[in-house]
Amino acid sequence: EQRGRFELSFHWAIRAADLTELLLRYQPHIVHFSGRGSQVDEIILESDGGVRPVSAEALSSLFALLGDNIRCVVLNGCYSGVQAQAI
């Protein structure tokens, strides 16, 4: 009944450089990361020619700056507990 109230936007293989721009553009209420994590408390994003780890501290800072609208962050990746605590 309320499905018209939701807009879904998908972006695959997000680069670390794109994340801030996408959060500013869409101003989402829910953010879902699905991908890989590392055992040293980082999520793994795409990078030009490879991958780039993003630390829990960097994610926490990003959401602190841009997270006024965000109500929920879903981290669907291995070893993402530390990131969840930081956010």
N, C-alpha and C positions, 0 to 999 in steps of 0.2 A: 504493500500500500504506500510506503514512503520511499520506494526505490528511486523516484524522480528527484529526491533531495540529494542524491549522491552523484558525484562526478569522479570517474576513475581515470587516472593518467598513468600510463606505463612508460618506463624508460629502461631500456636494457643496456647492460655494459656501461654503467655510469662511470665517468672519470671523476676523480677527486675535484678537478677544476670545475666540473659542471654542477656539482652538488649544491653549492651556494646559490648559483643562478637559478636552478630549478626550484629551490625552496622559496626564493624571492618571487619568482614568476607565479607559482601556483598557490602560495600561502596555504599549504594543506593543513587539515586538522589531524590527519592520520598519515604517518610515514611508515612504509614497510620496506625494510632491507631484506633481500633474499640473496644469499651468496655465501662466500667463504669467509671464515675467520681464521685467525692464527692463534697459536698457543701462547703468544706474548701479548694478548689482550688488544688485538687490532682487528678491524674489519678490512677486507681486501677489496679495493676498487680498481677499475681499469685505469691504465695510464697509456700514454702514447708509446706503443711498442712493448707493453708489458703490464705489470700490475703495480699498485702502490698501496702499502699498508696505511691505514688511518688509525691513529691511537685513540684510546678512550678519552684522553684529555682533549684532543682536537675535536672529537664529536661533541663532547660536553660543552666546549666553548662555542661551537657552531650553533647548537640548539639554545644555548643561553642568549646568544645574540639574535637569532632568527625565530625563536620558538614561541612567540606570543600567541599564535593561532594554533599551534600543535597541541593536541590533547592526548595523543597516543603514538608511541613509536614501537614498531614490531621489528625485532632483530631476529631474523630467521637464518642463523648461521652458526657454525660450530664456534665454541669458545666465546660466546658473546655476552656472558654474564657480567663481566667487568664493565663492558660498554653500557649495558642496561643500568647498572648501579650508578655509573657516572652521569648518565643522562637524567 
